[in-house]
């Protein structure tokens, strides 16, 4: 966020029970941050620090740009009405709401930009056919409403409102005509696929040459929809699924929305575990370049005996 030449970005606004941590960086060409504090929050104790190096901006903006606030809150609720007060050495005071700082940081993530690229391609081809893979929308995410110009077919393993085809994505080519779609969109589905490498080949079979795929899933996230929560994906995993063998090229891959990974029980061999990082979201935009050269004839139904749970709407 920028106000009158003052730049400040938070990279952390995290709550762990009653502990709150807000941290980021601050920059001005001729001024510097003297103090930072939290207001509008019911705190039992607060500790704040400024002027330390922030690795993310050190090469470009120089040393001493970091700040952090650590607070013990009176209760477990996130302080939605709180604001961060920045006081500079030149006597300037800037007070910014914590939700606004969070929204500014969220706006800097890559997924929105990559999704916009995919959405614009879809809407730029009126009448183009889009397959929404895993589109039951029990989370009320509603991405398909973004595709105003497309003929959308919704596939899900469970019947539900708006679902056109009920079936397992591992068998797409048995459920849908070959090379019948211009686009495939899949959100928070790949972690629930027993063999996503097989699904990548199946996606190729129902996608037209040159067609685009946009997939988002998770790299670090709590287990959910068990027992059908199988895998997690880093940004660097996508070439294993979308490659020349499966008939794709990767246009762009990303991971974002950082997560702390902290053991429930402190371990002497991991004294700085809070410094480790995971990412809630991982995704890829890929283009079909030709037919798949690989095949996995295995059937998940012959490997596992469980079924995907019909999780209630709104459940995690």
For each residue, the residues with C-beta under 8 A, 3 or more apart:
1: 7 8 9 96 100 101 104
2: 5 6 7
3: 6 94 96
4:
5: 2 28 29
6: 2 3 26 27 28 31 86 88 92 94
7: 1 2 26 27 28
8: 1 24 25 26 27 86 94 96 101
9: 1 24 25 101 104 105 108
10: 13 22 23 24 84 101 102 104 105
11: 23 24 25 56 105 258
12: 21 22 23 24 68 258
13: 10 20 21 22 98 101 102 105
14: 20 21 260
15: 19 20 73 76 78
16: 19 21 260 262
17: 76
18: 44 72 73 74 75 76
19: 15 16 70 71 72 73
20: 13 14 15 38 41 69 70 71 72 73 78 79
21: 12 13 14 16 68 69 70 71
22: 10 12 13 38 68 69 71 84 98 101
23: 10 11 12 66 67 68 69
24: 8 9 10 11 12 54 66 67 68 101 105
25: 8 9 11 54 56 57 61 65 66 67
26: 6 7 8 33 36 50 65 67 86
27: 6 7 8 57 61 65
28: 5 6 7 31 32 88
29: 5
30: 90
31: 6 28 88 89 90 92
32: 28 51 64 88 89
33: 26 36 50 51 65 67 86 87 88 89
34: 50 87 88 89
35: 48 50 85 86 87
36: 26 33 48 50 67 68 69 84 85 86 87
37: 46 48 69 84 85 87
38: 20 22 41 43 46 48 69 71 79 82 83 84 85 98
39: 82 83 84 85 95
40: 79 81 82 83
41: 20 38 71 73 79 81 82
42: 73 74 75 79
43: 38 46 71 72 73 74
44: 18 72 73 74
45: 71 72
46: 37 38 43 69 70 71 72
47: 69 70 71
48: 35 36 37 38 67 68 69 70
49: 52 67 68
50: 26 33 34 35 36 66 67
51: 32 33 64 66 67
52: 49 64 66
53: 58 63 64 65 66
54: 24 25 57 58 65 66
55: 58
56: 11 25
57: 25 27 54 60 61 65
58: 53 54 55 61 62 63 65
59:
60: 57
61: 25 27 57 58 65
62: 58 65
63: 53 58
64: 32 51 52 53
65: 25 26 27 33 53 54 57 58 61 62
66: 23 24 25 50 51 52 53 54
67: 23 24 25 26 33 36 48 49 50 51 86
68: 12 21 22 23 24 36 48 49
69: 20 21 22 23 36 37 38 46 47 48 84
70: 19 20 21 46 47 48
71: 19 20 21 22 38 41 43 45 46 47
72: 18 19 20 43 44 45 46
73: 15 18 19 20 41 42 43 44 76 77 79
74: 18 42 43 44
75: 18 42
76: 15 17 18 73
77: 73 80
78: 15 20
79: 20 38 40 41 42 73 82 98
80: 77 98 99
81: 40 41 97
82: 38 39 40 41 79 97 98
83: 38 39 40 95 96 97 98
84: 10 22 36 37 38 39 69 95 96 98 101
85: 35 36 37 38 39 93 94 95
86: 6 8 26 33 35 36 67 93 94 95 96
87: 33 34 35 36 37 92 93
88: 6 28 31 32 33 34 91 92 93 94
89: 31 32 33 34
90: 30 31
91: 88
92: 6 31 87 88
93: 85 86 87 88
94: 3 6 8 85 86 88
95: 39 83 84 85 86
96: 1 3 8 83 84 86 100 101
97: 81 82 83 100 101
98: 13 22 38 79 80 82 83 84 101 102
99: 80 102 103
100: 1 96 97 103 104
101: 1 8 9 10 13 22 24 84 96 97 98 104 105
102: 10 13 98 99 105 106
103: 99 100 106 107
104: 1 9 10 100 101 107 108
105: 9 10 11 13 24 101 102 108 109
106: 102 103 109
107: 103 104 112
108: 9 104 105
109: 105 106 112 256 257 281
110: 113 114 252 254 256
111: 114 115 216 254 256 281 283
112: 107 109 115 116
113: 110 116 117
114: 110 111 117 118 214 252 254 283 285
115: 111 112 118 119 143 214 216
116: 112 113 119 120
117: 113 114 120 121 252 285
118: 114 115 121 122 183 185 212 214 285
119: 115 116 122 123 146 147
120: 116 117 123 124
121: 117 118 124 125 183 212
122: 118 119 125 128 130 147 149 150 182 183 212
123: 119 120 126 146 147 148 149 150
124: 120 121 149
125: 121 122 128 149 150 182
126: 123 149
127: 149 150 151
128: 122 125 149 150 151 182 183
129: 150 151 153 180 181 182 183
130: 122 144 147 150 151 152 153 181 182 183 184 185
131: 152 153 155 176 181 183 184 185 206
132: 135 143 144 152 153 154 155 185 186
133: 155 169 172 184 185 186 189 203
134: 155 156 157 169 186 187 188 189 192
135: 132 144 152 154 155 156 162 163 185
136: 154 156 158 160 161 162 163
137: 140 141 142 144 160 161 162
138: 160 311 312 313 314 315
139: 188 313 314
140: 137 313 314
141: 137 187 188
142: 137 145
143: 115 132 146 147 185 187
144: 130 132 135 137 147 152 154 185
145: 142 148
146: 119 123 143
147: 119 122 123 130 143 144 150 152 185
148: 123 145
149: 122 123 124 125 126 127 128
150: 122 123 125 127 128 129 130 147 182 183
151: 127 128 129 130
152: 130 131 132 135 144 147
153: 129 130 131 132 164 165 176 181
154: 132 135 136 144 162 163 164 165
155: 131 132 133 134 135 163 164 165 166 167 169 172 175 176
156: 134 135 136 159 160 163 165 166
157: 134 166 167 168 169 308
158: 136 163 166 308 310
159: 156 163 166
160: 136 137 138 156 163
161: 136 137
162: 135 136 137 154
163: 135 136 154 155 156 158 159 160 166
164: 153 154 155
165: 153 154 155 156 175 176
166: 155 156 157 158 159 163
167: 155 157 171 172 174 175
168: 157 171 300 301
169: 133 134 155 157 172 189 193 199 202
170: 193 194 195 198 199 202 299 300
171: 167 168 174 175 202 299
172: 133 155 167 169 175 176 199 202 203 205 206
173: 176 178 202 205 206
174: 167 171
175: 155 165 167 171 172
176: 131 153 155 165 172 173 180 181 206
177: 180 206
178: 173 205 206
179: 205 206 207 208 209
180: 129 176 177 206 208
181: 129 130 131 153 176 184 206 207 208 211
182: 122 125 128 129 130 150 207 208 211 212
183: 118 121 122 128 129 130 131 150 207 211 212 213 214
184: 130 131 133 181 203 206 207 211 212 213 214
185: 118 130 131 132 133 135 143 144 147 213 214
186: 132 133 134 189 190 213 214 215 216 217
187: 134 141 143 215 216 217
188: 134 139 141 191 216 217 218
189: 133 134 169 186 192 193 215 217
190: 186 193 196 199 215 217 231 233
191: 188 217 218 221 229 230 231 232 233
192: 134 189 225 228 229 230 308
193: 169 170 189 190 196 199 230 231
194: 170 228 230 300 303 304
195: 170 198 199 296 298 300
196: 190 193 199 200 231 241
197: 200 201 240 241 246 296
198: 170 195 201 202 296 298
199: 169 170 172 190 193 195 196 202 203
200: 196 197 203 204 241 242 246 248 292
201: 197 198 204 205 246 247 292 294 295 296
202: 169 170 171 172 173 198 199 205 206
203: 133 172 184 199 200 206 207 213
204: 200 201 207 246 247 248 288 291 292
205: 172 173 178 179 201 202 291 292
206: 131 172 173 176 177 178 179 180 181 184 202 203
207: 179 181 182 183 184 203 204 211 213 288
208: 179 180 181 182 211 288
209: 179 288 289 290
210: 287 288
211: 181 182 183 184 207 208 287 288
212: 118 121 122 182 183 184 251 285 286 287 288
213: 183 184 185 186 203 207 242 248 284 285 286 287 288
214: 114 115 118 183 184 185 186 283 284 285
215: 186 187 189 190 283 284 286
216: 111 115 186 187 188 281 282 283
217: 186 187 188 189 190 191 232 233 281 282 283
218: 188 191 221 232 233 280 281 282
219: 232 233 234 235 255 278 279 280 281 282
220: 232 259 261 278 279 280
221: 191 218 224 232 259 280
222: 316
223: 226 229
224: 221 229 311 316
225: 192 228 229 308 309 311
226: 223 229 309
227: 306 309
228: 192 194 225 306 307 308 309
229: 191 192 223 224 225 226
230: 191 192 193 194
231: 190 191 193 196
232: 191 217 218 219 220 221 282
233: 190 191 217 218 219 237 238 282
234: 219 237 255 279 282
235: 219 238 253 254 255 279 282
236: 239 253
237: 233 234 240 241 282
238: 233 235 241 242 250 253 282 284 286
239: 236 242 243 250
240: 197 237 243
241: 196 197 200 237 238 246 284
242: 200 213 238 239 246 248 249 250 284 286
243: 239 240 246 248 250
244: 247 248 249 289 293
245: 292 293 294
246: 197 200 201 204 241 242 243 292 293 294
247: 201 204 244 288 289 290 291 292 293
248: 200 204 213 242 243 244 286 287 288 289
249: 242 244 286 287 289
250: 238 239 242 243 253 284 285 286
251: 212 285 286 287
252: 110 114 117 284 285
253: 235 236 238 250 282 283 284 285
254: 110 111 114 235 281 282 283 284
255: 219 234 235 279 281 282 283
256: 109 110 111 279 280 281
257: 109 279 280 281
258: 11 12 277 278 279 280
259: 220 221 277 278 279 280
260: 14 16 274 276 277 278
261: 220 273 276 277 278
262: 16 273 274
263: 266 267 270 273
264:
265:
266: 263 270
267: 263 270 271 273
268: 271
269:
270: 263 266 267 273
271: 267 268
272: 275
273: 261 262 263 267 270 276
274: 260 262
275: 272
276: 260 261 273
277: 258 259 260 261
278: 219 220 258 259 260 261
279: 219 220 234 235 255 256 257 258 259 282
280: 218 219 220 221 256 257 258 259
281: 109 111 216 217 218 219 254 255 256 257
282: 216 217 218 219 232 233 234 235 237 238 253 254 255 279
283: 111 114 214 215 216 217 253 254 255
284: 213 214 215 238 241 242 250 252 253 254
285: 114 117 118 212 213 214 250 251 252 253
286: 212 213 215 238 242 248 249 250 251
287: 210 211 212 213 248 249 251
288: 204 207 208 209 210 211 212 213 247 248
289: 209 244 247 248 249
290: 209 247
291: 204 205 247
292: 200 201 204 205 245 246 247 295
293: 244 245 246 247
294: 201 245 246
295: 201 292
296: 195 197 198 201
297:
298: 195 198 302 303
299: 170 171 302 303
300: 168 170 194 195 303 304
301: 168 304
302: 298 299
303: 194 298 299 300
304: 194 300 301
305:
306: 227 228
307: 228
308: 157 158 192 225 228
309: 225 226 227 228
310: 158
311: 138 224 225 315
312: 138 315
313: 138 139 140
314: 138 139 140
315: 138 311 312
316: 222 224
